[in-house]
Amino acid sequence: MTLHDRSLNRLYPALTAKERGLLVLRAYKAGQKPDPEIYHSTPSSQGRAFNRYIRLMNAANVELATVLQVLQVQVEKLDLRHAWFLTVHRWSIETGVIGQYLDVALK
């Protein structure tokens, strides 16, 4: 065990549930696994609060991400419908002009 590891092991018991949650979040954002000592050194009095922070992270990273993907697909569909509507609208204007010209020309 290095000096750095011993320093961290002494620091872990003093962390709050929020600080532990932030350490877990930073590790995941960096593409790493969190230090298991974060979990093992959590006092039972902080267990409920720490689990709440983990659930919030999961909700934001998993459930919210799924909702955003669904919304993105729906926006893409609406964008296609809007383009189709504009095309049909433009076509109706053009055919109206042609119809007026034919009315005048054939009288």
C-alpha positions in Angstrom: 0.0 0.0 0.0 1.5 3.3 -1.1 1.5 6.5 0.9 -1.2 7.9 -1.4 -3.5 4.8 -0.7 -3.0 5.1 3.0 -3.9 8.8 2.9 -7.1 8.0 0.9 -8.0 5.2 3.3 -7.8 7.7 6.2 -9.9 10.3 4.2 -12.7 8.0 3.2 -14.4 7.7 6.6 -14.6 11.5 6.8 -16.5 11.9 3.5 -20.2 12.8 3.3 -22.6 10.8 1.2 -22.7 13.6 -1.3 -18.9 13.6 -1.6 -18.9 9.8 -2.1 -21.5 10.2 -4.8 -19.4 12.8 -6.5 -16.3 10.6 -6.4 -18.4 7.8 -8.1 -19.7 10.2 -10.7 -16.2 11.5 -11.5 -14.9 8.0 -11.9 -17.6 7.0 -14.3 -17.2 10.2 -16.3 -13.5 9.4 -16.6 -14.4 6.0 -17.9 -13.0 4.3 -14.8 -14.4 2.1 -12.1 -14.8 3.9 -8.7 -12.6 2.8 -5.9 -14.4 0.0 -4.0 -13.3 1.7 -0.7 -15.8 4.4 -1.4 -18.6 1.8 -0.9 -16.9 -0.2 1.8 -16.1 2.7 4.0 -19.6 4.2 3.9 -21.0 4.4 7.4 -24.4 2.8 7.8 -25.8 6.2 8.8 -25.0 7.5 5.3 -26.2 4.5 3.4 -29.6 5.9 2.6 -28.3 9.3 1.4 -25.5 7.7 -0.6 -27.9 5.3 -2.3 -30.2 8.2 -3.2 -27.3 10.0 -4.9 -26.5 6.8 -6.9 -30.2 6.5 -7.9 -30.2 10.1 -9.1 -27.1 9.4 -11.2 -28.7 6.3 -12.7 -31.9 8.2 -13.4 -29.9 11.0 -15.2 -27.6 8.7 -17.1 -29.9 5.8 -18.0 -33.6 6.7 -17.8 -33.2 10.3 -18.9 -30.9 9.3 -21.8 -33.5 6.9 -23.0 -36.2 9.6 -22.9 -33.9 12.0 -24.8 -33.3 9.4 -27.5 -37.0 8.9 -28.0 -37.5 12.6 -28.2 -34.8 12.9 -30.8 -36.5 10.3 -33.0 -39.8 12.2 -32.6 -38.3 15.5 -33.5 -36.7 14.0 -36.6 -40.1 12.6 -37.6 -41.7 16.0 -37.0 -39.0 17.6 -39.1 -39.8 15.3 -42.0 -43.5 16.0 -41.7 -42.8 19.7 -41.6 -40.7 19.5 -44.8 -43.5 17.4 -46.4 -46.1 20.0 -45.4 -44.0 22.9 -46.8 -43.6 21.0 -50.1 -47.4 20.4 -50.4 -48.1 24.0 -49.4 -45.7 25.4 -52.0 -47.2 23.0 -54.6 -50.7 24.3 -53.8 -49.6 27.9 -54.3 -47.9 27.0 -57.6 -50.9 25.1 -58.9 -53.2 27.9 -57.8 -51.2 30.4 -59.9 -51.4 28.0 -62.9 -55.1 27.6 -62.4 -55.6 31.4 -62.4 -53.5 31.8 -65.5 -55.6 29.1 -67.3 -58.9 30.8 -66.2 -57.7 34.0 -67.7 -56.1 32.5 -70.8 -59.0 30.2 -71.8 -61.8 32.8 -71.4 
